[in-house]
Amino acid sequence: MILALAILGAITVAAGVLWSGPVRRSVTWAAMTTPLASIIGSGFLVLGPILMAHYGWLAPVVMAGLCGVAYLFGAAIRYNMRRIQAGEAMPKGLEAASSWALSFAYIVSVAYYLNLFGAFGVSLTPFDSAVGAKLLTSAVYLLILTVGWTRGFASLERLEYLAVTIKLAIIAGLLVALSAFFWGKVQVGALVVIPIEMSGWAAVTLAFGLIVTVQGFETSRYLGDTYEAGTRVRSMKWAQWLSTLIYMIYIVLLAYVFHRDDLHFSETAIVDMMADVAPILPFLLVAAALAAQFSAAVADTSGSGGLMEELSAKRISVRMGYLLLTVVGLLLTWGADVFQIISYASRAFAVYYALQAAIAAISTSKQGAKNRSLGFAALAALGFAIAVFGHAVEG
């Protein structure tokens, strides 16, 4: 009872702070909400059990590696943002290719978000099954298509701040609960060291397939109609710093308190695990999951449709972009599982990040910054390696 009150208290305090006037009026925080909506949305729900099951006690190290690689890709995008602001012309072919890659990545990421939405949506109901989850996912796809086709997403996009506030507040409650659970294990000497299940090249390629779980920072680049370049660069950095801090606290508290037998392989494994921490947590996590996945799906659907229209010189309308996204998403929903979709999305975003890093390498080379150019070139090579070799989690 005391723990439940502490959890609810933490959620209330966090929500109150995030909804307060000074925070809501902060331009940088407002710009941060868009990347935060993606970075610590889906990944927060699935990463913990995946990393623990496959990397054991090294899970925090792998988590730090994922966040570090994401930050480096963000650095390449931030560099390009500054050069565009300075009036430098970007390589047209590479820039167009990266935009098309991002548009396709959005299509796959929406499938990722909505399949998680479906899985979490039925997880605490009598309809908890793979088919039930896919049916719910399909229904939400059709709802989003209908809204986008008939009315557009302006009204739904305004809910993004509310969704981020709910998600961060519930995460605050979750971290309080995990801290208490962790401390309880420390006091009785019951911390757990899970053996490493996977190593070598297989472990590397699995990590490649998880890069999408820390994706979302690139959205800061495309807020130019709302925020100037300095604010967008700052918002991306701070969003990545904050999400890394949250992820690291979360994985450290989680990785050493459960035995391997407690790790049930499913996309909603975190719900079952948190039931052992506090009975209230599964309901809160499902609420956070539904808010986060729906808002992120709407944002990426809107972004994909707009990009297709722009890149095709309006030969593909926004509406047709939404239709294409829905058709591909339904094919993925019924033809693949969530973990395969995560791998596909990671590869798609890796291509975009690689192309952005290649653009940064060319720009720095022209300026004579040889070492920096080599660094960006290496980052581009890493992005393409992720796209080629990343593979899905297997049960």
Sequence and secondary structure as in RCSB ss.txt:
>XXXX:A:sequence
MILALAILGAITVAAGVLWSGPVRRSVTWAAMTTPLASIIGSGFLVLGPILMAHYGWLAPVVMAGLCGVAYLFGA
AIRYNMRRIQAGEAMPKGLEAASSWALSFAYIVSVAYYLNLFGAFGVSLTPFDSAVGAKLLTSAVYLLILTVGWT
RGFASLERLEYLAVTIKLAIIAGLLVALSAFFWGKVQVGALVVIPIEMSGWAAVTLAFGLIVTVQGFETSRYLGD
TYEAGTRVRSMKWAQWLSTLIYMIYIVLLAYVFHRDDLHFSETAIVDMMADVAPILPFLLVAAALAAQFSAAVAD
TSGSGGLMEELSAKRISVRMGYLLLTVVGLLLTWGADVFQIISYASRAFAVYYALQAAIAAISTSKQGAKNRSLG
FAALAALGFAIAVFGHAVEG
>XXXX:A:secstr
 HHHHHHHHHHHHHHHHHHSHHHHT HHHHHHHHHHHHHTSHHHHHHHHHHHHHHGGGHHHHHHHHHHHHHHHHH
HHHHHHHHHHTT    HHHHHHHHHHHHHHHHHHHHHHHHHHHHHHHTTSTT SHHHHHHHHHHHHHHHHHHHHH
T SHHHHTTHHHHHHHHHHHHHHHHHHHHHHHHHHHHTT          HHHHHHHHHTTGGGG  GGGGGG TT
TS HHHHHHHHHHHHHHHHHHHHHHHHHHHTSS GGG   STTHHHHHHHHH TTHHHHHHHHHHHHHHHHHHHH
HHHHHHHHHHHTTTSS HHHHHHHHHHHHHHHHHHS HHHHHHHHHHHHHHHHHHHHHHHHHHHHHTT HHHHHH
HHHHHHHHHHHHHH      
